[in-house]
Amino acid sequence: MKISVEATVAAPISEVWRAYTTPADIIQWNAASGDWHTTAASVDLRVGGAFSSRMESKDGIHGFDFAGTYTAVVPHKLIEYSFGDRDASVIFDETPTGVKVSVTFGAEETHSIEQQRTGWQAILSNFARYVESRFSDKSANLLTSPKNRVCVWYDNDALEAANFYARTFPNSSVGAVHLAPGDNPSGKEGNILVVEFTVMGIPCIGLNGGPAVKHSWAFSFQVATADQIETDRYWDAIVSNGGEESMCGWCKDKWGINWQITPVALTNATTSPDRVAAKRAFAAMMTMKKIDIQKIEAAFNGQ
C-alpha cells in the first residue's frame, strides 16, 4: 500500500530543492516532533547514490538509521529512492502559491497507516516551516536592495522564469517571493505576485501581471559573450527551453522576453575604426540568427 503526504512551501524551487538535498539542512528539519532530532546525514544525489540520516530521541534512549539508494533524480522536479524493501517518490511542483512537495511511500506493517501518515506529514510540515523561515530571513537582508531595478511583466509565471535564469546565467539568483495580500486583476490572494531576482548582476523584479501585456522588441537583455562556446550555451539554452530564434543575434525566451546574445568579437568588429571592414562584418551579421564568430571575423578580414 502507498501513502501520500504533501506540503506547499512559499519559497523558490532552488531554495526548496537545496534544503531537501543538503545534509546540513536535513539535520535542521528532519524530525517529526520536538523530542527527536537528526544527528547526522549524508547525501550522494545521483542514481545509484546512497543517502542516510541518523534519527535519535533527544534523551538519547532511542535511535535508528534511515538509509537507502536513489533510483531517479530530476533536478528541481523529482527524487525516487528505495529503502529496504520499500520505495518512495518526492515530486516538486511549482504552483502560484509556492512549491508543492508531494511524498509517496510504501507502507510498513509495524505501525498503522494513520500513524505512518501522521509521522511523515509532521516531518514534511517541519521541512516547509524551516525553508520558509530561512528564506524569510534571507529576504529581510534584501532591505538594502538598489533603488533602481528592472521590472519585467510575466503572465503569472515569474518564478519559473527567474529559476530558469538562475540556472542558465552566471551571477544570477532568485531572491524574495512575495504573495498577493488580496485579490487583484491578475490573480487571487495568496498567489505569487512579485519575484525578486538577479540576472548576471542586474537586479530585477518579476511582476505576475497576467496576460494583458505583451513584450516587444523595445526591451531586451543584451549578454556580451567571450567566445563561441559561451554564445552557443546561452542561445541554445533559451531556444531549447521553449524560446525562438530571431535575427542578428536576437532570440526570445518562452516568456516573450527578448535577448541579444552578442559576442564581444561582433561588437569590436562593427565598431572598428576601419569602417570598410566594419561594414563587411555588419553585412555578415545581418544574414545570421545565432552569431557565428568565425564568419564575422572572416568577413571583417575580407575573406
C-alpha positions as CSV (number, residue, x, y, z in Angstrom):
1,M,0.0,0.0,0.0
2,K,1.1,3.5,-0.8
3,I,0.7,6.5,1.5
4,S,1.0,10.1,0.3
5,V,1.6,13.4,2.2
6,E,2.2,16.9,0.8
7,A,3.0,20.5,1.8
8,T,3.3,23.7,-0.1
9,V,6.4,25.8,0.6
10,A,6.3,29.6,-0.1
11,A,9.9,29.8,-1.5
12,P,11.7,29.4,-4.8
13,I,12.3,25.9,-6.1
14,S,16.0,26.4,-5.9
15,E,15.7,27.0,-2.1
16,V,13.3,24.1,-1.6
17,W,15.5,21.7,-3.6
18,R,18.6,22.8,-1.8
19,A,17.1,22.3,1.6
20,Y,15.7,18.9,0.8
21,T,19.0,17.5,-0.6
22,T,21.7,19.2,1.6
23,P,22.9,17.3,4.7
24,A,23.4,20.5,6.8
25,D,19.8,21.5,6.1
26,I,18.4,18.0,6.6
27,I,19.8,17.9,10.1
28,Q,17.7,21.0,10.9
29,W,14.3,19.9,9.7
30,N,14.2,16.1,9.7
31,A,12.2,15.3,12.8
32,A,8.5,14.5,13.4
33,S,8.4,16.1,16.9
34,G,10.4,18.3,19.2
35,D,11.8,15.4,21.3
36,W,13.5,13.9,18.3
37,H,16.3,15.2,16.1
38,T,18.6,14.1,13.3
39,T,22.2,13.9,14.4
40,A,23.9,13.1,11.1
41,A,23.1,13.0,7.4
42,S,24.8,12.1,4.1
43,V,23.6,12.6,0.5
44,D,25.1,11.3,-2.8
45,L,22.5,12.8,-5.1
46,R,22.7,10.7,-8.2
47,V,21.1,7.5,-9.5
48,G,22.7,4.7,-7.5
49,G,24.0,7.1,-4.9
50,A,23.3,6.4,-1.2
51,F,21.7,8.6,1.5
52,S,21.4,8.2,5.2
53,S,20.3,10.0,8.3
54,R,20.6,9.2,11.9
55,M,17.5,10.0,14.0
56,E,17.6,9.9,17.8
57,S,15.4,10.9,20.7
58,K,16.9,13.9,22.5
59,D,17.1,11.9,25.7
60,G,19.5,9.5,23.9
61,I,17.4,6.4,24.7
62,H,16.1,5.6,21.2
63,G,17.5,6.0,17.7
64,F,17.6,4.5,14.3
65,D,19.2,4.9,10.9
66,F,17.1,5.8,7.8
67,A,19.1,4.9,4.7
68,G,18.6,4.0,1.0
69,T,19.6,4.4,-2.6
70,Y,18.4,7.0,-5.1
71,T,16.8,5.4,-8.2
72,A,15.8,8.6,-10.1
73,V,16.9,12.2,-9.8
74,V,15.5,15.0,-11.9
75,P,16.8,18.3,-10.5
76,H,14.0,20.6,-9.2
77,K,11.4,18.0,-10.3
78,L,11.7,14.5,-8.9
79,I,13.5,12.2,-6.5
80,E,12.8,8.5,-6.2
81,Y,14.6,6.1,-3.8
82,S,14.4,2.7,-2.3
83,F,14.9,1.9,1.4
84,G,14.9,-1.7,2.5
85,D,12.2,-3.5,0.6
86,R,10.2,-0.3,0.2
87,D,10.4,2.7,-2.1
88,A,9.3,6.4,-2.2
89,S,9.0,9.3,-4.5
90,V,9.2,13.0,-4.0
91,I,7.6,15.4,-6.6
92,F,8.4,19.1,-6.6
93,D,5.7,21.1,-8.4
94,E,5.9,24.9,-8.8
95,T,2.4,26.4,-8.2
96,P,1.2,30.0,-7.9
97,T,1.5,29.8,-4.1
98,G,4.9,28.1,-3.9
99,V,6.4,24.7,-4.4
100,K,4.1,21.8,-3.7
101,V,6.2,18.9,-2.3
102,S,4.4,15.5,-2.6
103,V,5.9,12.4,-0.9
104,T,4.5,9.0,-1.7
105,F,6.0,6.0,0.2
106,G,5.4,2.3,0.7
107,A,3.7,1.4,4.0
108,E,5.2,-0.9,6.5
109,E,3.4,-3.4,8.8
110,T,4.6,-2.4,12.3
111,H,2.6,0.8,12.6
112,S,-0.9,1.8,11.5
113,I,-1.4,3.6,8.2
114,E,-2.6,6.7,10.1
115,Q,0.5,6.6,12.4
116,Q,2.8,6.5,9.4
117,R,0.9,9.2,7.5
118,T,1.0,11.4,10.6
119,G,4.7,10.9,11.1
120,W,5.7,11.6,7.6
121,Q,3.4,14.6,7.3
122,A,4.9,16.0,10.5
123,I,8.4,15.8,9.0
124,L,7.3,17.4,5.7
125,S,5.5,20.2,7.5
126,N,8.6,20.8,9.6
127,F,10.6,21.0,6.4
128,A,8.2,23.6,4.9
129,R,8.4,25.7,8.1
130,Y,12.2,25.5,8.1
131,V,12.6,26.5,4.4
132,E,10.1,29.4,4.7
133,S,11.7,30.7,7.8
134,R,15.2,30.5,6.3
135,F,14.0,32.2,3.1
136,S,12.2,34.9,5.1
137,D,15.5,35.6,6.9
138,K,17.3,35.9,3.6
139,S,14.7,38.1,2.2
140,A,15.0,40.5,5.1
141,N,18.6,41.1,4.1
142,L,17.4,42.5,0.8
143,L,16.2,45.7,2.5
144,T,19.4,47.2,1.3
145,S,18.4,46.5,-2.4
146,P,19.3,49.0,-5.0
147,K,17.0,52.0,-5.7
148,N,16.7,51.2,-9.4
149,R,15.7,47.8,-10.6
150,V,14.3,46.4,-13.9
151,C,10.6,45.4,-13.6
152,V,9.6,42.6,-16.0
153,W,6.0,41.7,-16.6
154,Y,5.0,38.0,-16.7
155,D,1.8,36.1,-17.2
156,N,1.8,34.5,-13.7
157,D,5.0,32.6,-14.3
158,A,7.7,34.9,-13.0
159,L,9.1,32.4,-10.5
160,E,9.5,29.8,-13.3
161,A,11.3,32.4,-15.4
162,A,13.5,33.5,-12.5
163,N,14.5,29.9,-11.7
164,F,15.5,29.4,-15.4
165,Y,17.6,32.5,-15.5
166,A,19.3,31.5,-12.2
167,R,20.2,28.0,-13.7
168,T,21.3,29.4,-17.0
169,F,23.4,32.5,-16.4
170,P,26.3,33.2,-14.0
171,N,25.9,35.7,-11.2
172,S,22.2,35.1,-11.3
173,S,19.9,34.1,-8.4
174,V,16.3,34.1,-7.1
175,G,15.5,36.4,-4.2
176,A,12.4,37.1,-2.3
177,V,9.0,35.8,-3.4
178,H,6.0,38.0,-2.4
179,L,2.4,36.8,-2.2
180,A,-0.5,39.0,-3.1
181,P,-2.2,40.3,0.0
182,G,-5.6,40.4,-1.7
183,D,-7.4,39.6,-4.9
184,N,-6.3,41.5,-8.0
185,P,-6.9,41.6,-11.8
186,S,-4.2,39.0,-12.4
187,G,-4.8,36.6,-9.6
188,K,-6.1,35.7,-6.2
189,E,-5.0,36.5,-2.6
190,G,-2.0,34.2,-1.7
191,N,-0.8,33.8,-5.3
192,I,2.8,34.8,-6.1
193,L,2.7,38.4,-7.2
194,V,6.3,39.6,-7.2
195,V,9.6,37.7,-7.5
196,E,12.9,39.4,-6.9
197,F,15.8,38.0,-9.0
198,T,19.2,38.9,-10.4
199,V,20.3,38.2,-14.0
200,M,24.1,38.4,-14.5
201,G,24.3,41.1,-11.7
202,I,21.3,43.1,-12.9
203,P,18.6,43.4,-10.1
204,C,15.1,42.7,-11.4
205,I,11.6,42.3,-10.3
206,G,9.2,39.8,-12.0
207,L,5.6,41.0,-11.8
208,N,2.9,38.5,-12.3
209,G,0.6,40.9,-14.0
210,G,-1.4,38.4,-16.2
211,P,-1.9,38.1,-19.9
212,A,-2.9,41.6,-20.8
213,V,0.6,43.0,-21.5
214,K,2.8,41.5,-24.3
215,H,6.5,42.0,-24.7
216,S,8.1,43.7,-27.8
217,W,11.5,44.3,-29.3
218,A,11.5,47.6,-27.5
219,F,13.1,45.9,-24.4
220,S,15.8,43.2,-24.4
221,F,18.6,41.9,-22.2
222,Q,22.0,42.1,-24.0
223,V,24.5,39.5,-23.0
224,A,28.2,40.0,-24.0
225,T,29.8,36.6,-24.7
226,A,33.5,35.9,-24.7
227,D,33.6,33.1,-27.3
228,Q,31.5,30.8,-29.5
229,I,31.2,28.3,-26.7
230,E,29.5,30.8,-24.4
231,T,27.4,32.2,-27.2
232,D,26.2,28.7,-28.1
233,R,25.4,27.9,-24.5
234,Y,23.2,30.8,-23.8
235,W,21.5,30.8,-27.2
236,D,20.8,27.1,-27.1
237,A,19.5,27.2,-23.5
238,I,17.0,29.9,-24.3
239,V,15.8,28.5,-27.6
240,S,15.6,24.9,-26.5
241,N,13.5,25.9,-23.4
242,G,10.5,26.9,-25.5
243,G,12.1,30.0,-27.0
244,E,12.5,31.0,-30.6
245,E,15.3,32.3,-32.8
246,S,15.3,35.8,-34.3
247,M,17.9,37.6,-36.5
248,C,21.2,39.3,-35.8
249,G,21.9,37.5,-32.5
250,W,18.4,38.1,-31.1
251,C,16.2,35.4,-29.6
252,K,13.1,35.2,-27.5
253,D,12.6,33.1,-24.3
254,K,9.4,31.2,-23.6
255,W,8.0,34.1,-21.6
256,G,8.4,36.5,-24.5
257,I,11.4,38.4,-23.2
258,N,13.9,39.3,-26.0
259,W,17.6,38.6,-25.6
260,Q,20.6,39.7,-27.6
261,I,23.4,37.1,-27.3
262,T,26.2,39.4,-28.6
263,P,29.8,38.2,-28.8
264,V,32.4,40.8,-27.9
265,A,34.1,39.9,-31.2
266,L,31.0,41.2,-33.1
267,T,30.9,44.5,-31.2
268,N,34.6,45.0,-31.7
269,A,34.3,44.3,-35.5
270,T,31.3,46.5,-36.1
271,T,32.7,49.4,-34.1
272,S,36.2,49.2,-35.6
273,P,37.8,52.4,-36.9
274,D,38.3,50.5,-40.2
275,R,34.8,51.4,-41.4
276,V,35.1,49.3,-44.6
277,A,36.0,46.2,-42.6
278,A,33.2,47.1,-40.1
279,K,30.7,47.3,-42.9
280,R,31.7,43.8,-44.1
281,A,31.2,42.3,-40.6
282,F,27.9,44.2,-40.2
283,A,26.7,42.7,-43.5
284,A,27.6,39.2,-42.5
285,M,25.8,39.7,-39.2
286,M,22.6,40.7,-41.0
287,T,22.4,37.3,-42.5
288,M,22.7,35.4,-39.2
289,K,20.4,34.2,-36.5
290,K,22.9,33.0,-33.9
291,I,26.1,34.8,-34.3
292,D,29.0,32.8,-35.9
293,I,32.2,34.5,-34.6
294,Q,34.4,32.7,-37.1
295,K,32.3,34.0,-40.0
296,I,32.2,37.6,-38.6
297,E,36.0,37.6,-38.3
298,A,36.4,36.2,-41.8
299,A,34.1,38.9,-43.2
300,F,36.0,41.6,-41.2
301,N,39.3,40.4,-42.7
302,G,37.9,40.3,-46.2
303,Q,38.0,36.6,-46.6
